[in-house]
């Protein structure tokens, strides 16, 4: 009877050992992919919150523009051809760091 109990108890350990590769893969993905992406997203949110008039930005659509006015949820931007656009803050992909100046 005790031999049967020992064999039954030993089966639980092998189940955890069989799941160990999945935990390791998840840990690798978390530290190599999820955590850096979360950090980049937080940096972008901080950059968007600190935008001021005169900042050069790039939108998610690839438009390079200069911020002319900052509202609560939107930005008024001027593109290179002097057209004015109103975009949401979520459309900002980052600050423009190119060498060309808008005319």
N, C-alpha and C positions, 0 to 999 in steps of 0.2 A: 504494500500500500504506500509506504513512504517513497519507494522508487518511482511510482506513478506520479506522486505529488512533485517530486524533484524534476521530473521530465516536463511536467506541465508548467512549472515555474520557469524553467530554462527557455521555453519557447518565447516568452515575452522579451527576453534580451535579444534574441535574434531578429525580432521584428524591429526593434529600435536600431539595431546595427544595419539592417537593410534600408532604413530610412535615412541614415546618416549621409549618404551621398547627395540626397535631395536638399538637406539642410546646408551642406557645404556649398552646393551650387547656388542656392538662394543667397547665402552670405557673400559669395564672390560677386554676384550680380548687384547686390545691395551696395557694397563698398566701391565697385568699379563703375556702376552705371547710375543707380538711383541717387546715391548721396551727392555726387558731383553735379548732377542735373538739378537737384533741389537747391544746391548752393548757387548755381548760375541763375536760377529763377528768382531767388531772393535778391541777388545783386541787381538783376534787371528791374525788379519791382522797386528797389531803393532808388535806382537811377531815374525811373519814370516819376517817382514821387518828388524828386529834387529838380525836375526840369524847370528851366526859367526861360524867359524871352531871350532870343539870340542863340540858343543852343542849336547845333546842327544834328539832326537825327536821321535814321533810316527806318522806314516803315517795313512791316512784314511783306508788303507788296513790292519792295525794292525802291521806293521813292525816297530820294534824298531831299530834305527840306530843312528850312530854318523856322524855329518856333517864333511866332510873333505875339501870341497871347495864350495864356494858360487859364482854362476854366476848370470847374470841378471834375467833370468826367471826360472832357474833350480838350483838344488843342487846336488852335488856329495856326496853320503853317503856311509858309510861302515857299514855292518850288523855284527852280532855276529860271523858269520862264515868267516869273512874277505872278503866277496864278495863286489864289488863296484857297486853301482846303481846310475843312474842319474834319479832324480825325479823332477817333477814340484813343484813350491812353493805351488800351490793349493792343492797338495797331503798331505801337512803337517796338521795333526790334532791337534798337540800341542807339548809341551815339555814333555819329559819322566821324570817322577818323581818317578820311582821305585827304590828299594833298591839294585837290582842286578847290578853288573858291567859287561860290555862286556869283553870277553877275546880275 
